[in-house]
Each structure stands twice: as C-alpha cells, then as structure tokens.
Amino acid sequence: MKRILFVVLGSLFLVLGTIGVFLPILPTVPFYLLTIFFYANSSQRLHDWFVSTDTYKNNLESYVKKEGMCVAAKAKIIATVSLLMGFGIFM
C-alpha cells in the first residue's frame, strides 16, 4: 500500500514540476525533489528512469552534485521573470 501511495505521489509531483517548467509562477525544483524522494522510496526502476531523463539533468543534477546553479540557468530565470513582470507593469 505504501509503495502504491508513493508512486502516485511521485507521479503527481512529476506532473506539477513539469507544469512548473512552462509556468514561471509554479516552482519546478521542489516538485522534482519530491518526485525523486517518492520514486526512490517506492520503485528503483522509476527512480532510475527519472534520473536518466533530460528534465532531471537540466534542472536538478547540479543540485545533487552540490555544484549550484549555472550562469545560463540564472540568466534564463531572470529574463523570464523580467519579461513577465514587465508585461504586468505595462498592462
């Protein structure tokens, strides 16, 4: 029962994190970290699959290796937030 619940919760957080990739308002990294936690505690196969995806490599791999966020990722986040706030100010 616990494994099924963890698979469902991991999948839910995976969906929310993926939506967060496209919506800057919704955080991506915390949801993906929860996905890793729930998948690691429910199924080694799901955990291995998620760790091998490009989504994981682009968003979380640097955190897991304790390297921090790269300059390109910081620039992308700042540009997206600036555009959204600029649009709000303009309206």
Secondary structure, DSSP 8 states (H G I E B T S, - for coil): -HHHHHHHHHHHHHHHHHHHHH-TTS-SHHHHHHHHHHHHHH-HHHHHHHHTSHHHHHHTHHHHTT----HHHHHHHHHHHHHHHHHHHH-
